């Protein structure tokens, strides 16, 4: 791609840089003619969309490679390495063509049978480990056996054995609760709230409700219009539902790229593919009488409904072509949007007008020149790929490529990253708590969440951003949920966070992120009104030891000077109710005066205390901070290697003292240092100082975020776990508090997404008794 970009003449690049949406058809036509004249472009299309049989395939089937993996699996099976055998058989299934044969038998059927035979091995070994008291090994083996068991009755039987095993482990009598993000029954549904589109002077189109909405109300759920898994999760998560893959993955029939957790997901992603076997390739004839029924049975999910309407989002990518594996995720997502919209319209020659079809805002005119050129290049490439693998009649001209440019610009600012939480069953909760009691707390010391997919949600895209949001977005599988985190009066904007929030970053960093990623300047209350969190989050302390004022560096001071408002009265964007304030207000860290017009004024000068006016030498203090951070980085490195010597720990404690001597007491760097020390002491098994440092971190974060923010909930999980390990009864109050916070943000889904909450609540009840 970079080579093609370099071949664009400078005069054309200048036109691209200065272009607007009105110029797109003619500009796209010129670029299209340019690329069509370049042999390098045709070579690129040949590599991306050519016949995989004529080249070294990235995504095509490969019989020889499948046979090689099958033989390796057989060797591992014979030597007792069943885990490696399972991996080899699964990878062989991914590569094996559906009509391939080996020793007169269908290769795919043989591989399924070989993999299924491992089920009995895992089950027998799990029972033996249970008899010997090897709890963790038994749970591991039986869980794999449950995932591989074809029948629903067999799965339930193994689940009941896992339940009994958990009850007997360490004399725990409580029955575990198994939650699946994919199959769980959703306990609540969106309220009957009449959401409507509104327009505001500073943000344009947004969403609001005509009636009052109470806190923690589920206001919206939505399935994606189109979705794609991110590249780094292709080997670990289902390409359709985005849940973690089981041991017995289901590959695509026609290519080797996607993996699914069940045939249910395979069919939803690619459409039900019917294959007519000739007499030479008939699985039933070449194998035993039961194989024809057995192979489909072991790959079909227990919840699979053959009448369920499929969304064939992968079908047009499903011939082993390379472009779905190579092109960026947002470009592959654009291809899926194009195909779905054309399928809905029932016409396969013209690219739809996505400004009308999707009704979403675009960002082309606001993009930097290099990004604009990139969109043009990818729009032409993806159209040629779709013409080859989806519709040979698809017209490619200036108008169609300009519409793809618009679509890509819509995806850039409207798509959402699907975030997954690490799944955890009851045995994981037991292990999670045991790590705390034994001092191995690193695995549970922070919430493990990560981006797994990118999706376009048409209705949810209409909700505007605020750095102080009043709704919270989360996902169960690929389904989006929106829930209010505070009372919202009728007519007030419903706004979520596109990433940064007050308390997470200071105002200048939030503004930079939103400008770079979404091409707008945020004008929410947090960015237009001076607030205490933005003043203290990266501030230095006053040289006067009895003064609680803040000293700002030049960058932060200049940003805060540009805020036009002091929150003496409720602003237009205060959601028509008194906002939830932090435990402290601006007057504690800065002096607010009244001028002759009785309007609030806040004097902000770099290097001077905002409360008493004392001058501070920021250069010398910055040197102290840099020296302290150097020792703290050594602590983090030693924590990663699980080798924390006393000297590194004592140096870190001295560094904390240095930071407290020059930074404001509520500076977030101090909170992060306290948190790292808490983790370090947990790793060393010294839980008393770990508890104290964890408390100190939370006290600062409460000032930055407010006492009932979800960040505080996650921190309270750490603190209450340490307290439970110490037998500290104050854990009960903290567990009650964190339960309230999680319920506010996730409602009844909190127990699904964070199963350890149920464990904490049970331990709290046991402590009360």
Residue pairs with C-beta under 8 A, 6 or more apart in sequence:
1 44
1 374
1 377
1 378
1 381
3 40
4 35
4 38
4 40
4 41
4 44
4 377
5 373
5 374
5 377
7 34
7 38
7 40
8 16
8 31
8 34
8 373
9 34
12 30
12 31
12 34
13 369
13 373
15 23
15 27
15 30
16 27
16 31
16 369
16 372
16 373
16 376
17 369
17 372
19 27
19 364
19 365
19 372
20 364
20 365
21 362
21 364
21 365
21 406
24 364
24 402
24 405
24 406
25 398
25 399
25 402
26 398
27 376
27 398
27 402
28 376
28 379
28 380
28 398
28 399
28 401
28 402
28 405
29 397
29 398
29 399
29 401
30 398
31 376
31 377
31 380
31 401
32 380
32 396
32 397
32 398
32 401
35 41
35 377
35 380
36 42
44 381
45 381
45 384
45 385
45 388
47 55
47 322
48 321
48 322
48 323
48 326
48 327
48 381
48 385
49 321
49 322
49 323
49 384
49 385
49 388
49 389
50 321
50 322
50 388
52 58
52 59
52 60
52 319
52 320
52 321
52 322
53 60
53 320
57 256
57 320
57 322
58 257
58 322
58 325
58 326
59 255
59 256
59 257
59 320
59 321
59 322
59 324
59 325
60 255
60 256
60 320
61 95
61 96
61 97
61 98
61 100
61 254
61 255
61 256
61 320
62 95
62 256
63 95
63 96
63 97
63 100
63 107
65 92
65 95
66 92
66 93
66 95
66 96
66 97
66 100
66 107
66 111
67 92
67 102
67 107
69 88
69 89
69 91
69 92
69 95
70 88
70 89
70 92
70 102
70 107
70 110
70 111
70 114
72 84
72 88
73 84
73 85
73 86
73 87
73 88
73 89
73 92
73 114
74 85
74 114
76 82
76 84
76 85
76 88
77 85
77 114
77 118
82 118
82 121
82 122
82 125
85 118
86 115
86 118
86 144
86 247
86 248
89 111
89 114
89 115
89 118
90 115
90 247
90 248
90 249
90 251
92 111
93 108
93 111
93 112
93 115
93 249
93 251
94 249
94 251
94 256
94 259
95 256
96 107
96 108
96 111
97 107
97 108
98 108
98 253
98 254
98 275
99 106
99 275
99 277
99 281
100 106
100 107
100 108
101 107
101 281
101 286
102 110
104 286
105 286
105 287
106 281
106 283
106 286
106 287
108 283
108 295
109 283
109 286
109 287
109 291
109 295
110 287
112 294
112 295
112 298
112 299
113 287
113 291
113 294
113 295
115 148
115 248
116 148
116 150
116 294
116 298
118 148
119 145
119 148
119 149
122 141
122 142
122 144
122 145
122 148
123 141
123 142
123 145
123 149
123 158
125 141
126 137
126 138
126 139
126 140
126 141
126 142
126 145
127 138
127 142
129 135
129 137
129 138
129 141
130 138
130 142
130 161
130 165
135 165
135 169
136 427
136 431
138 165
139 162
139 165
139 166
139 427
142 158
142 161
142 162
142 165
143 162
143 425
143 427
144 247
145 158
146 155
146 158
146 159
146 162
147 246
147 247
147 248
148 246
148 247
148 248
148 298
149 155
149 158
150 294
150 297
150 298
151 297
152 302
155 302
159 178
162 176
162 426
162 427
163 175
163 176
166 172
166 175
166 176
166 426
166 427
166 430
167 173
167 174
167 175
167 176
169 430
170 430
172 430
174 762
176 425
176 426
176 427
176 429
177 426
177 751
177 755
177 758
178 425
178 426
179 425
179 751
179 752
179 755
180 243
181 243
181 423
181 476
181 477
181 752
181 753
182 241
182 243
182 261
182 477
183 303
184 476
184 752
186 476
186 749
187 748
187 749
188 218
188 747
188 748
189 218
189 221
190 218
190 219
190 220
190 221
191 213
191 217
191 218
191 219
193 209
193 211
193 213
193 217
193 219
194 209
194 210
194 211
195 207
195 208
195 209
195 219
195 220
195 494
196 207
196 208
196 209
196 210
197 205
197 206
197 207
197 462
198 205
198 206
198 207
198 208
198 491
198 493
199 205
199 206
200 206
200 493
202 523
203 464
203 493
203 523
204 361
205 361
205 462
205 464
206 462
206 463
206 464
206 493
206 494
206 495
207 462
207 463
207 464
207 493
207 494
208 490
208 491
208 492
208 493
208 494
209 219
209 488
209 490
209 491
209 492
209 494
210 490
210 491
211 490
212 487
212 488
212 489
212 490
213 219
213 484
213 487
213 488
213 490
213 494
214 484
214 487
215 484
215 485
215 486
215 487
215 744
216 483
216 484
216 485
216 743
216 744
216 745
216 747
217 483
217 484
218 481
218 482
218 483
218 747
219 471
219 482
219 483
219 484
219 494
220 459
220 460
220 480
220 481
220 482
221 479
221 480
221 481
221 482
222 457
222 458
222 459
222 460
222 479
222 480
223 478
223 479
223 480
224 455
224 456
224 457
224 478
224 480
225 337
225 340
225 358
225 455
225 456
225 457
225 458
226 313
226 333
226 336
226 337
226 340
226 455
226 456
227 242
227 313
227 333
227 336
227 418
227 453
227 454
227 455
227 456
227 478
228 329
228 332
228 333
228 336
228 453
228 454
228 455
229 237
229 239
229 242
229 258
229 329
229 452
229 453
230 329
230 451
230 452
230 453
230 454
231 329
233 242
233 452
233 453
234 257
234 258
234 259
235 245
235 259
236 244
236 245
237 243
237 244
237 245
237 420
237 452
238 244
238 245
238 259
238 260
238 261
238 262
238 265
239 257
239 258
239 259
239 260
239 265
239 269
239 314
240 258
240 260
240 265
240 266
240 268
240 269
240 313
240 314
240 478
241 261
241 265
241 477
241 478
242 418
242 420
242 452
242 453
242 475
242 477
242 478
243 261
243 420
243 423
243 477
244 261
244 423
245 259
245 261
246 261
248 298
249 259
249 260
249 261
250 259
250 260
250 261
250 262
250 263
250 265
250 266
250 299
251 258
251 259
251 260
252 258
252 259
252 260
252 266
252 269
252 270
252 314
252 318
253 266
253 270
253 273
253 275
253 318
254 270
254 273
254 318
254 319
254 320
255 317
255 318
255 319
255 320
255 321
256 320
257 317
257 324
257 325
258 266
258 269
258 270
258 314
260 266
260 269
261 301
262 299
262 300
262 301
262 304
263 296
263 299
263 300
263 301
263 304
264 300
264 301
264 303
264 304
264 305
265 301
266 299
267 304
267 308
267 310
268 308
268 310
268 311
269 311
269 312
269 313
269 314
270 312
270 313
270 314
270 315
270 318
271 310
271 312
271 315
272 306
272 310
277 283
279 285
283 291
283 292
283 295
284 291
284 292
311 340
313 336
313 339
313 340
314 324
316 335
316 336
316 339
316 386
316 389
316 390
317 323
317 324
317 332
317 335
317 389
319 389
321 385
321 388
321 389
323 332
323 381
323 382
323 385
323 389
324 332
324 335
327 378
327 381
327 382
327 385
328 378
329 454
330 408
330 411
330 412
330 415
330 454
331 378
331 381
331 382
331 408
333 411
333 415
333 454
333 455
333 456
334 378
334 382
334 404
334 407
334 408
334 411
335 382
335 385
335 386
337 354
337 358
337 407
337 411
337 456
338 351
338 352
338 382
338 386
338 404
338 407
339 386
339 390
341 352
341 354
341 357
342 348
342 351
342 352
342 391
345 352
348 390
348 391
348 393
348 394
349 391
349 393
349 394
349 395
350 395
350 400
351 383
351 394
351 395
351 399
351 400
351 403
351 404
352 403
353 403
354 360
354 403
354 406
354 407
354 410
355 362
355 406
358 407
358 410
358 456
358 458
359 458
360 410
360 414
360 458
360 461
361 410
361 413
361 414
362 406
362 409
362 410
362 413
363 409
363 410
363 412
363 413
363 518
363 519
364 372
364 375
364 405
364 406
364 409
366 519
366 520
367 375
367 409
367 412
367 519
375 405
375 408
375 409
376 401
376 405
378 404
378 408
379 401
379 402
379 404
379 405
379 407
379 408
380 396
380 401
380 404
382 404
383 394
383 396
383 400
383 401
383 404
384 396
386 394
387 394
387 396
394 400
411 456
413 517
413 518
413 519
414 456
414 461
415 454
415 455
415 456
416 454
416 455
416 456
416 457
416 460
416 461
416 473
416 480
417 451
417 453
417 454
418 451
418 452
418 453
418 454
418 455
418 475
418 478
419 449
419 450
419 451
419 452
419 474
419 475
420 449
420 450
420 451
420 452
420 475
421 447
421 448
421 449
421 753
421 754
422 448
422 449
424 432
424 755
424 756
425 755
426 755
426 759
428 755
428 756
429 755
429 756
429 758
429 759
430 759
432 443
432 444
432 756
432 759
433 721
433 724
433 756
433 759
433 763
435 441
435 442
435 443
435 444
436 444
436 682
436 687
436 721
436 722
436 724
436 725
437 725
438 685
439 682
439 683
439 684
439 685
439 686
439 687
440 682
440 683
441 679
441 682
441 683
441 690
441 718
441 721
441 722
442 639
442 642
442 679
442 682
442 683
444 718
444 721
444 756
445 678
445 679
445 682
445 718
446 714
446 718
447 714
447 717
453 478
455 478
455 480
457 480
460 473
460 480
460 482
463 471
463 482
463 494
463 495
463 496
464 493
464 495
464 496
465 495
465 496
465 497
465 498
465 514
465 518
465 522
465 524
466 493
466 495
466 496
466 497
466 524
466 525
466 526
466 573
467 497
467 500
467 501
467 502
467 510
467 522
467 524
467 525
467 526
467 527
468 501
468 502
468 524
468 525
468 526
468 579
469 485
469 495
469 496
469 497
469 501
470 484
470 485
470 486
470 488
470 492
470 494
470 495
470 575
471 482
471 483
471 484
471 485
471 488
471 494
471 495
471 496
472 482
472 483
472 484
472 485
472 496
472 710
472 745
472 746
473 480
473 481
473 482
473 496
474 480
474 481
474 483
474 745
474 746
474 749
474 753
475 481
476 749
476 752
476 753
481 749
482 494
482 496
483 745
483 746
483 747
484 494
485 710
485 744
485 745
486 575
486 577
486 580
487 577
488 494
488 575
488 577
489 575
489 576
489 577
491 576
492 575
492 576
493 573
493 575
495 524
498 514
498 517
498 518
499 513
499 514
499 517
500 509
500 510
500 513
500 514
501 510
501 526
501 705
502 510
502 526
502 531
502 533
502 534
502 704
502 705
503 533
503 537
503 701
503 704
503 705
503 706
503 709
503 711
504 510
504 705
504 711
505 513
505 537
506 534
506 537
506 538
506 556
506 559
507 526
507 527
507 534
507 556
507 559
507 560
507 563
508 555
508 556
508 559
510 522
510 526
510 527
511 521
511 522
511 527
511 559
514 520
514 521
514 522
515 521
524 573
525 567
525 571
525 573
525 574
525 579
526 534
527 563
528 563
528 564
528 565
528 571
529 563
529 565
529 566
529 567
529 571
530 560
530 563
530 565
530 566
530 567
530 586
530 602
531 567
531 586
532 582
532 584
532 585
532 586
532 588
532 589
532 703
533 582
533 703
533 704
533 705
534 556
534 560
535 550
535 552
535 560
535 586
535 589
535 590
535 610
536 550
536 589
536 664
536 666
536 667
536 703
536 704
537 666
537 667
537 668
537 704
538 553
538 556
538 667
538 668
538 669
539 550
539 551
539 552
539 556
539 589
539 663
539 664
539 666
539 667
540 550
540 551
540 552
540 553
540 616
540 618
540 621
540 662
540 663
540 664
540 667
541 550
541 551
541 661
541 662
541 663
541 664
541 665
542 548
542 549
542 550
542 551
542 609
542 611
542 612
542 614
542 616
543 609
543 614
543 615
543 616
544 609
544 612
544 614
547 609
547 611
547 612
547 614
548 588
548 589
548 611
548 665
549 589
549 590
549 591
549 609
549 610
549 611
549 612
549 614
550 589
550 590
550 609
550 610
550 611
550 664
551 607
551 608
551 609
551 610
551 616
551 618
551 664
552 560
552 604
552 606
552 610
553 606
553 607
553 618
553 622
554 606
554 607
557 604
557 605
557 606
558 606
560 602
560 604
561 604
565 571
566 586
566 592
566 600
566 601
566 602
567 586
568 600
570 576
570 578
570 579
580 706
580 708
581 706
582 702
582 703
582 704
582 705
582 706
582 707
583 702
583 703
583 707
584 666
584 703
586 592
586 602
589 610
589 611
589 664
589 666
590 602
590 604
590 610
590 611
591 602
591 603
591 610
591 611
591 612
591 613
592 600
592 601
592 602
593 600
593 601
593 603
594 600
594 601
595 601
602 610
603 610
604 610
606 618
607 615
607 616
607 617
607 618
608 614
608 615
608 616
609 615
609 616
621 662
624 658
624 661
624 662
625 658
625 659
625 662
625 663
625 669
627 655
627 658
628 655
628 656
628 658
628 659
629 655
629 669
631 648
631 651
631 652
631 654
631 655
632 652
632 655
632 673
632 676
634 648
634 651
634 652
635 644
635 648
635 649
635 651
635 652
635 676
635 677
635 680
636 676
638 644
638 645
638 648
638 680
639 676
639 679
639 680
639 683
642 683
644 680
644 683
644 684
649 677
649 680
649 681
649 684
652 673
652 676
652 677
652 680
653 677
655 673
656 670
656 673
656 674
656 677
659 667
659 669
659 670
659 673
660 670
663 669
663 670
665 700
666 700
666 703
666 704
667 700
668 700
668 701
668 704
670 700
671 696
671 697
671 700
671 701
671 704
672 697
674 693
674 694
674 696
674 697
674 700
675 693
675 694
675 697
675 715
677 689
677 690
677 693
678 690
678 691
678 693
678 694
678 697
678 718
678 722
679 690
680 690
681 687
681 689
681 690
681 693
682 690
682 722
687 722
687 725
687 726
688 726
690 722
691 719
691 722
691 723
691 726
691 728
694 715
694 718
694 719
694 722
695 719
697 715
698 712
698 715
698 716
698 719
701 711
701 712
701 715
702 712
705 711
705 712
706 712
708 740
708 741
708 744
709 741
710 741
710 742
710 744
710 745
712 738
712 741
713 738
713 741
713 742
713 745
716 734
716 735
716 737
716 738
716 741
717 738
717 754
717 756
717 757
717 760
719 731
719 734
720 731
720 734
720 735
720 738
720 760
720 764
721 760
722 728
723 730
723 731
723 734
724 731
724 760
724 763
724 764
724 767
727 767
729 767
731 763
731 764
731 767
732 764
732 767
732 768
735 760
735 761
735 763
735 764
736 764
738 757
738 760
739 750
739 757
739 761
742 750
742 754
742 757
743 750
746 753
746 754
750 757
751 757
751 758
